[in-house]
Amino acid sequence: MQPSPTKSTEGDLTDRELLKLYLGATDQERTKLFADTGRAADLTGLSRRTIQFWVETGAIRAIAIGRRYEIYLPNLTWYLETRMEAKSRS
């Protein structure tokens, strides 16, 4: 069972609200809340392509800034936790 792609521990944010959060954050806040695909891959030990795939399929939330994605870290954490829970139940 795949987790819902838009839920997170931070609640449901629209794409517009997520962009507003990103643009309104200080550099320090932005570093805590968002990561590009490379940093998200490093933090999780996964490949950059896996992170990109999850963004492209809607499994995790991200915003496109230019030609790169900024992954919403609370949602990535939630997604990984729900995948672990689903595996432990099987």
C-alpha angles and dihedrals in degrees: 000000000000119000118247107273098224105042121099139163087257092060129250115314124186118233088254092052091048091052091047089051091051095047094044096049124100116239090260093049091045091054090053095046105035139038133179117241093266094053092043089052091050092048093051101034090237129123122270088239091057090054090048091049092051090051093047093049093046095245091127131026122249140149125227113237108183107309096339137073125235107207118215100234099204088058093046090052091049092049093051092047093051091048089053091049092049091051093048091054094053 
